[in-house]
Amino acid sequence: MDRIKVLFNDLARKYDFFCRVASLSLDYFWRKKVGNFICKGDTVLDLCTGTGGLVFYFKKASRIIGIDFCSEMLNEASTKAQKKAGRHQSNPEISFICGDAEILPFSENSFDCITSSFAFRHLRKNLNTVLKEIHRVVKPQGKIMILEFSKPKLLFLRLGYYLYLRIFIPLLGIIIFGLKKINYFLYFKDTIINFFEPNELVERLRNGGFEQVKYIPLSGGIVGIYTGIRI
């Protein structure tokens, strides 16, 4: 995980710009979809929050905590939060803390909702541990919502998607960050291609103690939202 921490700290300053270009601005649409699931007054924990790209769509929440182990990413998130707080006084209370998704520094039954965007594939090796921690800190009947890259079912779309990941993403990384960081974007490509199929992740969420688990494909299955309720 230390390698991943170095990677994200290195990319922090231009990471939002890279994501916006790489997704052809669809990331706005995807994150907004997740925000629509938040209920009025919810307390929310956003795991691996990065630059806080997801939490600013949770307009109905009462309190939001974003947690991440990369200090530079959190600095970017805090800067964005300060700017938004100055423009919109009605925003929910948002705070960011440095911490590990495998050892969450919260007591049992602390949150109405746990969210995460584009981070679960980086947690694949220790996903069972992460799910146990999520189950511990979310309230009974609380929600889990995961936004993650997926794999389109249609063959022609999947082939085009894989070409996009193998060619365009590394090339874009070189243009924005320089050739020396090319390995970072080869890693990104590998995490997406080698991540679980949707039915596999759904099963893991069920085994982790969540019921009514659903997978909602977006943009032809390029990404998907996984939702579930804590038993």
Backbone as CSV, one residue per row, in Angstrom:
resi,resn,N_x,N_y,N_z,CA_x,CA_y,CA_z,C_x,C_y,C_z
1,MET,0.817,-1.216,0.000,0.000,0.000,0.000,0.855,1.272,0.000
2,ASP,2.116,1.164,0.464,2.984,2.333,0.462,3.204,2.837,-0.970
3,ARG,3.298,1.916,-1.921,3.478,2.304,-3.324,2.274,3.095,-3.827
4,ILE,1.087,2.676,-3.422,-0.126,3.381,-3.839,-0.183,4.766,-3.202
5,LYS,0.258,4.862,-1.950,0.280,6.162,-1.277,1.206,7.133,-1.998
6,VAL,2.380,6.669,-2.378,3.323,7.505,-3.119,2.711,7.945,-4.441
7,LEU,2.072,7.016,-5.122,1.447,7.301,-6.410,0.445,8.444,-6.297
8,PHE,-0.491,8.327,-5.365,-1.545,9.337,-5.266,-1.018,10.664,-4.726
9,ASN,-0.043,10.624,-3.830,0.552,11.875,-3.378,1.245,12.600,-4.528
10,ASP,1.876,11.841,-5.421,2.544,12.435,-6.583,1.558,13.068,-7.556
11,LEU,0.376,12.477,-7.680,-0.589,12.927,-8.687,-1.587,13.959,-8.160
12,ALA,-1.564,14.229,-6.874,-2.651,14.961,-6.209,-3.006,16.290,-6.882
13,ARG,-2.018,17.094,-7.219,-2.300,18.462,-7.672,-3.063,18.510,-8.996
14,LYS,-2.824,17.551,-9.879,-3.487,17.552,-11.184,-4.468,16.388,-11.338
15,TYR,-4.750,15.701,-10.233,-5.554,14.485,-10.317,-6.977,14.764,-10.791
16,ASP,-7.596,15.808,-10.279,-8.969,16.136,-10.684,-9.047,16.445,-12.177
17,PHE,-8.063,17.184,-12.660,-8.031,17.522,-14.090,-7.879,16.265,-14.934
18,PHE,-6.991,15.373,-14.506,-6.806,14.112,-15.228,-8.112,13.316,-15.278
19,CYS,-8.797,13.209,-14.147,-10.046,12.435,-14.086,-11.117,13.036,-14.988
20,ARG,-11.198,14.353,-15.006,-12.213,15.004,-15.832,-11.961,14.739,-17.314
21,VAL,-10.699,14.847,-17.737,-10.370,14.608,-19.148,-10.505,13.130,-19.488
22,ALA,-9.981,12.260,-18.608,-9.994,10.818,-18.881,-11.416,10.272,-18.987
23,SER,-12.337,10.851,-18.230,-13.723,10.376,-18.247,-14.581,11.116,-19.265
24,LEU,-13.961,12.043,-20.004,-14.707,12.890,-20.950,-15.819,13.649,-20.237
25,SER,-15.521,14.039,-18.990,-16.423,14.799,-18.100,-17.613,13.984,-17.606
26,LEU,-17.633,12.685,-17.863,-18.729,11.843,-17.372,-18.651,11.624,-15.871
27,ASP,-17.479,11.853,-15.269,-17.351,11.639,-13.827,-18.324,12.517,-13.051
28,TYR,-18.636,13.693,-13.578,-19.635,14.562,-12.944,-20.989,13.853,-12.871
29,PHE,-21.399,13.264,-13.957,-22.677,12.543,-14.035,-22.680,11.346,-13.092
30,TRP,-21.586,10.585,-13.070,-21.516,9.390,-12.232,-21.607,9.735,-10.747
31,ARG,-20.862,10.738,-10.337,-20.853,11.114,-8.912,-22.207,11.699,-8.488
32,LYS,-22.817,12.452,-9.391,-24.134,13.024,-9.085,-25.162,11.924,-8.860
33,LYS,-25.052,10.834,-9.628,-25.956,9.698,-9.455,-25.846,9.116,-8.046
34,VAL,-24.617,8.987,-7.550,-24.423,8.484,-6.184,-25.043,9.445,-5.175
35,GLY,-24.829,10.743,-5.399,-25.382,11.744,-4.492,-26.893,11.680,-4.369
36,ASN,-27.560,11.216,-5.412,-29.028,11.120,-5.384,-29.528,10.077,-4.388
37,PHE,-28.656,9.145,-3.980,-29.061,8.113,-3.028,-28.983,8.588,-1.571
38,ILE,-28.324,9.709,-1.344,-28.188,10.216,0.025,-29.511,10.806,0.492
39,CYS,-29.920,10.434,1.702,-31.180,10.925,2.259,-30.940,12.146,3.148
40,LYS,-31.961,12.921,3.338,-31.865,14.132,4.153,-31.441,13.780,5.584
41,GLY,-30.410,14.455,6.054,-29.948,14.256,7.426,-28.959,13.121,7.618
42,ASP,-28.591,12.410,6.547,-27.648,11.295,6.661,-26.285,11.766,7.164
43,THR,-25.669,10.931,8.005,-24.259,11.088,8.332,-23.494,10.118,7.440
44,VAL,-22.466,10.620,6.756,-21.810,9.851,5.699,-20.307,9.763,5.949
45,LEU,-19.757,8.577,5.735,-18.309,8.381,5.707,-17.920,8.023,4.288
46,ASP,-17.019,8.817,3.690,-16.531,8.545,2.338,-15.132,7.949,2.437
47,LEU,-15.029,6.655,2.110,-13.758,5.941,2.204,-12.840,6.285,1.037
48,CYS,-11.545,6.398,1.344,-10.553,6.692,0.291,-11.021,7.897,-0.509
49,THR,-11.334,8.949,0.179,-12.001,10.113,-0.415,-11.139,10.855,-1.419
50,GLY,-9.817,10.687,-1.357,-8.942,11.369,-2.308,-9.059,12.873,-2.201
51,THR,-9.345,13.533,-3.314,-9.510,14.985,-3.325,-10.953,15.386,-2.989
52,GLY,-11.724,14.454,-2.470,-13.095,14.759,-2.072,-14.056,14.876,-3.234
53,GLY,-13.739,14.237,-4.343,-14.543,14.386,-5.547,-15.986,13.978,-5.404
54,LEU,-16.277,13.085,-4.445,-17.645,12.587,-4.308,-18.454,13.364,-3.276
55,VAL,-17.828,13.785,-2.187,-18.591,14.300,-1.039,-19.347,15.590,-1.356
56,PHE,-18.890,16.342,-2.334,-19.542,17.613,-2.622,-20.872,17.448,-3.358
57,TYR,-21.235,16.221,-3.650,-22.537,15.932,-4.260,-23.566,15.479,-3.227
58,PHE,-23.164,15.443,-1.964,-24.066,14.961,-0.913,-24.781,16.139,-0.253
59,LYS,-25.583,16.826,-1.017,-26.217,18.059,-0.547,-27.198,17.835,0.605
60,LYS,-27.812,16.641,0.671,-28.828,16.386,1.694,-28.243,15.897,3.020
61,ALA,-26.993,15.524,3.028,-26.376,14.983,4.246,-26.255,16.060,5.310
62,SER,-26.233,15.635,6.566,-26.032,16.583,7.662,-24.555,16.712,8.026
63,ARG,-23.829,15.585,7.922,-22.404,15.584,8.268,-21.681,14.565,7.403
64,ILE,-20.519,14.951,6.893,-19.731,14.080,6.017,-18.285,14.072,6.495
65,ILE,-17.715,12.874,6.596,-16.291,12.741,6.882,-15.651,11.998,5.721
66,GLY,-14.612,12.574,5.152,-13.836,11.904,4.125,-12.533,11.409,4.726
67,ILE,-12.215,10.147,4.524,-10.995,9.570,5.078,-10.115,9.030,3.959
68,ASP,-8.809,9.273,4.087,-7.858,8.814,3.078,-6.489,8.735,3.739
69,PHE,-5.603,7.894,3.182,-4.273,7.787,3.784,-3.224,8.629,3.050
70,CYS,-3.645,9.419,2.058,-2.731,10.252,1.280,-2.893,11.719,1.683
71,SER,-1.896,12.268,2.338,-2.001,13.626,2.870,-2.144,14.675,1.772
72,GLU,-1.452,14.493,0.638,-1.533,15.487,-0.427,-2.918,15.516,-1.066
73,MET,-3.541,14.362,-1.193,-4.906,14.311,-1.713,-5.860,15.027,-0.758
74,LEU,-5.672,14.815,0.537,-6.526,15.465,1.527,-6.324,16.977,1.547
75,ASN,-5.109,17.432,1.288,-4.866,18.875,1.196,-5.688,19.483,0.066
76,GLU,-5.740,18.780,-1.062,-6.546,19.255,-2.186,-8.030,19.267,-1.821
77,ALA,-8.472,18.219,-1.124,-9.875,18.136,-0.712,-10.243,19.273,0.235
78,SER,-9.367,19.561,1.186,-9.632,20.627,2.156,-9.691,21.992,1.480
79,THR,-8.814,22.209,0.515,-8.825,23.474,-0.225,-10.141,23.662,-0.969
80,LYS,-10.619,22.591,-1.606,-11.900,22.673,-2.317,-13.049,22.945,-1.349
81,ALA,-13.010,22.282,-0.188,-14.087,22.457,0.804,-14.145,23.898,1.298
82,GLN,-12.986,24.497,1.519,-12.950,25.880,1.980,-13.529,26.832,0.937
83,LYS,-13.194,26.598,-0.322,-13.718,27.457,-1.386,-15.227,27.330,-1.518
84,LYS,-15.714,26.096,-1.439,-17.152,25.873,-1.577,-17.920,26.410,-0.377
85,ALA,-17.329,26.311,0.817,-17.989,26.815,2.020,-18.191,28.320,1.939
86,GLY,-17.256,29.005,1.304,-17.372,30.454,1.167,-18.469,30.874,0.222
87,ARG,-18.781,30.022,-0.740,-19.799,30.362,-1.739,-21.193,29.895,-1.353
88,HIS,-21.268,28.791,-0.582,-22.580,28.202,-0.272,-22.655,27.933,1.228
89,GLN,-23.339,28.769,1.933,-23.423,28.643,3.384,-24.271,27.460,3.842
90,SER,-25.103,26.916,2.953,-26.027,25.845,3.347,-25.434,24.452,3.173
91,ASN,-24.169,24.345,2.765,-23.564,23.036,2.571,-23.515,22.262,3.883
92,PRO,-23.555,20.913,3.811,-23.427,20.122,5.036,-22.034,20.271,5.637
93,GLU,-21.917,19.898,6.891,-20.619,19.920,7.569,-19.706,18.856,6.953
94,ILE,-18.542,19.270,6.468,-17.601,18.357,5.828,-16.246,18.465,6.513
95,SER,-15.657,17.312,6.838,-14.302,17.297,7.390,-13.526,16.148,6.764
96,PHE,-12.207,16.284,6.754,-11.335,15.275,6.179,-10.298,14.850,7.203
97,ILE,-10.056,13.533,7.266,-9.068,13.018,8.201,-8.179,12.001,7.492
98,CYS,-6.970,11.862,7.995,-6.033,10.889,7.454,-6.218,9.576,8.195
99,GLY,-6.425,8.503,7.472,-6.652,7.212,8.115,-6.677,6.082,7.112
100,ASP,-6.780,4.870,7.634,-6.697,3.646,6.836,-8.058,2.979,6.764
101,ALA,-8.486,2.605,5.560,-9.786,1.957,5.374,-9.852,0.597,6.055
102,GLU,-8.697,0.009,6.364,-8.680,-1.303,7.011,-8.772,-1.210,8.528
103,ILE,-8.532,-0.009,9.082,-8.622,0.194,10.536,-9.300,1.541,10.746
104,LEU,-10.597,1.584,10.623,-11.315,2.851,10.693,-11.376,3.361,12.134
105,PRO,-11.048,4.632,12.359,-10.991,5.186,13.720,-12.344,5.681,14.226
106,PHE,-13.357,4.807,14.122,-14.698,5.174,14.542,-15.311,4.029,15.323
107,SER,-16.259,4.356,16.178,-16.952,3.332,16.969,-18.015,2.643,16.121
108,GLU,-18.572,1.573,16.635,-19.613,0.834,15.922,-20.842,1.715,15.701
109,ASN,-21.532,1.447,14.595,-22.822,2.097,14.309,-22.720,3.631,14.274
110,SER,-21.680,4.155,13.619,-21.434,5.597,13.633,-22.076,6.358,12.474
111,PHE,-22.371,5.665,11.356,-22.788,6.381,10.147,-24.040,5.765,9.525
112,ASP,-24.828,6.642,8.903,-26.000,6.178,8.159,-25.607,5.604,6.804
113,CYS,-24.474,6.048,6.277,-24.099,5.657,4.925,-22.579,5.656,4.776
114,ILE,-22.058,4.632,4.100,-20.638,4.566,3.743,-20.550,4.603,2.221
115,THR,-19.710,5.484,1.701,-19.554,5.606,0.256,-18.078,5.466,-0.132
116,SER,-17.862,5.228,-1.407,-16.501,5.210,-1.941,-16.580,5.306,-3.460
117,SER,-15.649,6.041,-4.054,-15.647,6.153,-5.510,-14.264,5.822,-6.074
118,PHE,-14.246,4.869,-6.967,-13.049,4.484,-7.717,-11.868,4.132,-6.818
119,ALA,-12.168,3.471,-5.695,-11.110,3.086,-4.755,-11.098,1.595,-4.460
120,PHE,-12.229,0.917,-4.642,-12.320,-0.488,-4.235,-11.340,-1.377,-4.991
121,ARG,-11.035,-1.016,-6.228,-10.108,-1.866,-6.975,-8.691,-1.790,-6.402
122,HIS,-8.372,-0.684,-5.728,-7.070,-0.568,-5.075,-7.036,-1.346,-3.752
123,LEU,-8.211,-1.711,-3.255,-8.331,-2.426,-1.982,-8.584,-3.915,-2.176
124,ARG,-8.482,-4.375,-3.409,-8.900,-5.743,-3.739,-8.268,-6.802,-2.839
125,LYS,-6.965,-6.712,-2.592,-6.276,-7.755,-1.838,-6.787,-7.880,-0.408
126,ASN,-7.235,-6.772,0.159,-7.687,-6.766,1.552,-9.160,-6.382,1.664
127,LEU,-9.924,-6.699,0.626,-11.308,-6.242,0.577,-12.156,-6.827,1.704
128,ASN,-11.916,-8.066,2.083,-12.705,-8.664,3.167,-12.520,-7.893,4.471
129,THR,-11.288,-7.474,4.748,-11.016,-6.686,5.951,-11.723,-5.345,5.888
130,VAL,-11.673,-4.707,4.729,-12.336,-3.409,4.545,-13.844,-3.545,4.741
131,LEU,-14.434,-4.590,4.193,-15.882,-4.790,4.323,-16.286,-5.042,5.772
132,LYS,-15.437,-5.736,6.524,-15.718,-5.948,7.954,-15.736,-4.623,8.699
133,GLU,-14.799,-3.741,8.362,-14.754,-2.433,8.992,-15.955,-1.578,8.596
134,ILE,-16.330,-1.634,7.334,-17.523,-0.905,6.892,-18.749,-1.399,7.648
135,HIS,-18.886,-2.706,7.733,-20.040,-3.298,8.435,-20.057,-2.877,9.897
136,ARG,-18.895,-2.731,10.485,-18.805,-2.367,11.903,-19.253,-0.930,12.154
137,VAL,-18.864,0.004,11.294,-19.110,1.418,11.594,-20.421,1.944,11.018
138,VAL,-21.050,1.214,10.086,-22.333,1.667,9.555,-23.449,1.178,10.465
139,LYS,-24.489,1.976,10.605,-25.610,1.628,11.478,-26.427,0.470,10.898
140,PRO,-27.107,-0.290,11.743,-28.038,-1.300,11.223,-29.048,-0.645,10.281
141,GLN,-29.279,-1.278,9.156,-30.115,-0.756,8.077,-29.491,0.452,7.373
142,GLY,-28.225,0.725,7.684,-27.507,1.779,6.983,-27.099,1.317,5.590
143,LYS,-26.683,2.257,4.766,-26.412,1.979,3.355,-24.913,1.928,3.059
144,ILE,-24.572,1.147,2.067,-23.253,1.191,1.454,-23.448,1.508,-0.021
145,MET,-22.606,2.423,-0.572,-22.708,2.788,-1.985,-21.303,2.903,-2.553
146,ILE,-21.026,2.076,-3.525,-19.705,2.013,-4.125,-19.802,2.375,-5.608
147,LEU,-19.033,3.357,-6.023,-18.913,3.722,-7.435,-17.565,3.208,-7.927
148,GLU,-17.605,2.355,-8.941,-16.353,1.748,-9.398,-16.430,1.434,-10.885
149,PHE,-15.252,1.410,-11.500,-15.193,1.001,-12.900,-15.677,-0.436,-13.033
150,SER,-16.312,-0.707,-14.156,-16.876,-2.020,-14.412,-16.423,-2.483,-15.794
151,LYS,-17.102,-3.482,-16.332,-16.755,-4.016,-17.644,-18.030,-4.153,-18.476
152,PRO,-18.104,-3.452,-19.594,-19.310,-3.531,-20.426,-19.595,-4.964,-20.870
153,LYS,-20.881,-5.297,-20.959,-21.267,-6.644,-21.390,-21.144,-6.816,-22.896
154,LEU,-21.488,-5.773,-23.647,-21.437,-5.868,-25.105,-19.993,-6.013,-25.565
155,LEU,-19.727,-7.004,-26.404,-18.363,-7.338,-26.805,-17.662,-6.171,-27.491
156,PHE,-18.346,-5.517,-28.445,-17.690,-4.426,-29.177,-17.368,-3.266,-28.249
157,LEU,-18.253,-3.007,-27.260,-18.023,-1.926,-26.310,-16.874,-2.273,-25.368
158,ARG,-16.804,-3.549,-24.969,-15.733,-3.980,-24.074,-14.379,-3.892,-24.780
159,LEU,-14.333,-4.287,-26.044,-13.085,-4.211,-26.793,-12.621,-2.761,-26.951
160,GLY,-13.555,-1.879,-27.274,-13.218,-0.464,-27.388,-12.749,0.117,-26.064
161,TYR,-13.395,-0.315,-25.000,-13.049,0.142,-23.649,-11.633,-0.291,-23.289
162,TYR,-11.288,-1.535,-23.595,-9.953,-2.038,-23.287,-8.885,-1.310,-24.092
163,LEU,-9.173,-1.004,-25.358,-8.231,-0.230,-26.157,-8.042,1.166,-25.568
164,TYR,-9.121,1.743,-25.100,-9.082,3.060,-24.467,-8.178,3.029,-23.228
165,LEU,-8.340,1.978,-22.416,-7.542,1.851,-21.196,-6.070,1.614,-21.510
166,ARG,-5.811,0.797,-22.515,-4.429,0.412,-22.816,-3.652,1.494,-23.566
167,ILE,-4.349,2.329,-24.342,-3.657,3.311,-25.176,-3.883,4.746,-24.699
168,PHE,-5.162,5.141,-24.574,-5.454,6.546,-24.281,-5.065,6.943,-22.862
169,ILE,-5.385,6.109,-21.868,-5.108,6.473,-20.479,-3.612,6.658,-20.219
170,PRO,-2.735,5.712,-20.613,-1.305,5.968,-20.433,-0.818,7.200,-21.202
171,LEU,-1.324,7.401,-22.426,-0.918,8.558,-23.218,-1.341,9.859,-22.540
172,LEU,-2.542,9.892,-22.019,-3.020,11.076,-21.315,-2.178,11.336,-20.073
173,GLY,-1.826,10.260,-19.370,-0.976,10.405,-18.192,0.366,11.021,-18.535
174,ILE,0.946,10.601,-19.651,2.230,11.156,-20.091,2.087,12.643,-20.413
175,ILE,1.013,13.008,-21.101,0.797,14.403,-21.494,0.656,15.310,-20.270
176,ILE,-0.091,14.845,-19.264,-0.376,15.688,-18.101,0.735,15.640,-17.059
177,PHE,1.308,14.446,-16.834,2.252,14.285,-15.728,3.694,14.020,-16.154
178,GLY,3.909,13.685,-17.419,5.262,13.411,-17.876,5.555,11.919,-17.993
179,LEU,6.532,11.611,-18.818,6.870,10.217,-19.124,7.325,9.432,-17.897
180,LYS,7.952,10.109,-16.939,8.490,9.412,-15.772,7.411,8.735,-14.934
181,LYS,6.164,9.193,-15.075,5.074,8.639,-14.270,4.197,7.666,-15.067
182,ILE,4.690,7.194,-16.200,3.918,6.293,-17.048,3.489,5.034,-16.303
183,ASN,4.332,4.529,-15.376,3.988,3.300,-14.648,2.739,3.465,-13.792
184,TYR,2.476,4.686,-13.323,1.270,4.927,-12.545,0.016,4.608,-13.364
185,PHE,0.051,4.989,-14.623,-1.146,4.849,-15.454,-1.267,3.445,-16.035
186,LEU,-0.152,2.762,-16.149,-0.209,1.340,-16.479,-0.817,0.575,-15.300
187,TYR,-0.503,1.018,-14.098,-1.109,0.413,-12.904,-2.615,0.658,-12.877
188,PHE,-3.038,1.891,-13.157,-4.472,2.193,-13.204,-5.182,1.266,-14.189
189,LYS,-4.594,1.132,-15.364,-5.181,0.274,-16.392,-5.326,-1.158,-15.893
190,ASP,-4.293,-1.664,-15.246,-4.324,-3.047,-14.753,-5.373,-3.246,-13.661
191,THR,-5.524,-2.255,-12.768,-6.509,-2.411,-11.688,-7.928,-2.490,-12.234
192,ILE,-8.197,-1.760,-13.309,-9.539,-1.776,-13.899,-9.788,-3.098,-14.620
193,ILE,-8.840,-3.511,-15.436,-9.010,-4.731,-16.222,-9.084,-5.968,-15.331
194,ASN,-8.316,-5.976,-14.246,-8.237,-7.159,-13.387,-9.209,-7.145,-12.222
195,PHE,-10.076,-6.110,-12.142,-11.014,-6.044,-11.020,-12.131,-7.056,-11.216
196,PHE,-12.871,-7.282,-10.135,-13.958,-8.260,-10.147,-15.010,-7.920,-11.208
197,GLU,-15.593,-8.953,-11.761,-16.810,-8.774,-12.551,-17.922,-8.313,-11.605
198,PRO,-18.932,-7.594,-12.105,-19.990,-7.082,-11.232,-20.632,-8.140,-10.339
199,ASN,-20.919,-9.334,-10.892,-21.565,-10.362,-10.072,-20.657,-10.843,-8.952
200,GLU,-19.338,-10.803,-9.176,-18.396,-11.211,-8.132,-18.381,-10.206,-6.983
201,LEU,-18.382,-8.914,-7.312,-18.381,-7.903,-6.255,-19.705,-7.909,-5.499
202,VAL,-20.799,-8.112,-6.213,-22.104,-8.232,-5.549,-22.080,-9.362,-4.529
203,GLU,-21.518,-10.497,-4.907,-21.444,-11.643,-3.997,-20.560,-11.342,-2.788
204,ARG,-19.478,-10.630,-3.000,-18.595,-10.281,-1.890,-19.289,-9.335,-0.905
205,LEU,-20.075,-8.420,-1.426,-20.831,-7.528,-0.545,-21.855,-8.309,0.268
206,ARG,-22.503,-9.275,-0.356,-23.457,-10.112,0.373,-22.759,-10.916,1.461
207,ASN,-21.607,-11.476,1.124,-20.838,-12.245,2.104,-20.300,-11.358,3.225
208,GLY,-20.179,-10.054,2.928,-19.708,-9.109,3.936,-20.794,-8.627,4.877
209,GLY,-21.997,-9.155,4.744,-23.062,-8.820,5.681,-24.042,-7.783,5.185
210,PHE,-24.134,-7.613,3.860,-25.073,-6.649,3.302,-26.152,-7.366,2.491
211,GLU,-27.364,-6.854,2.577,-28.487,-7.449,1.855,-29.059,-6.434,0.880
212,GLN,-29.994,-6.908,0.057,-30.584,-6.077,-0.994,-29.488,-5.440,-1.861
213,VAL,-28.435,-6.205,-2.107,-27.313,-5.685,-2.889,-27.702,-5.590,-4.360
214,LYS,-27.435,-4.440,-4.950,-27.776,-4.209,-6.346,-26.582,-3.613,-7.089
215,TYR,-26.509,-3.928,-8.357,-25.514,-3.331,-9.250,-26.252,-2.530,-10.303
216,ILE,-25.903,-1.257,-10.421,-26.548,-0.358,-11.376,-25.503,0.094,-12.390
217,PRO,-25.534,-0.450,-13.623,-24.542,-0.045,-14.627,-24.827,1.354,-15.158
218,LEU,-23.772,2.094,-15.415,-23.875,3.431,-15.984,-23.003,3.509,-17.233
219,SER,-23.417,4.330,-18.177,-22.636,4.571,-19.411,-22.258,3.272,-20.103
220,GLY,-23.244,2.413,-20.282,-23.016,1.156,-20.985,-22.256,0.116,-20.191
221,GLY,-22.127,0.333,-18.883,-21.408,-0.621,-18.050,-19.943,-0.271,-17.860
222,ILE,-19.523,0.903,-18.301,-18.146,1.347,-18.086,-17.872,1.508,-16.593
223,VAL,-18.863,2.033,-15.888,-18.797,2.112,-14.433,-20.108,1.568,-13.878
224,GLY,-20.142,1.376,-12.576,-21.368,0.910,-11.952,-21.454,1.372,-10.509
225,ILE,-22.668,1.470,-10.018,-22.924,1.784,-8.615,-23.412,0.501,-7.939
226,TYR,-22.778,0.160,-6.834,-23.181,-1.000,-6.035,-23.798,-0.471,-4.737
227,THR,-25.000,-0.930,-4.441,-25.681,-0.490,-3.230,-26.066,-1.694,-2.385
228,GLY,-26.154,-1.481,-1.083,-26.570,-2.552,-0.182,-26.972,-1.987,1.157
229,ILE,-27.645,-2.806,1.948,-28.123,-2.418,3.282,-27.457,-3.336,4.309
230,ARG,-26.982,-2.746,5.379,-26.372,-3.560,6.432,-27.440,-4.404,7.138
231,ILE,-27.175,-5.682,7.293,-28.084,-6.573,8.014,-28.024,-6.239,9.504
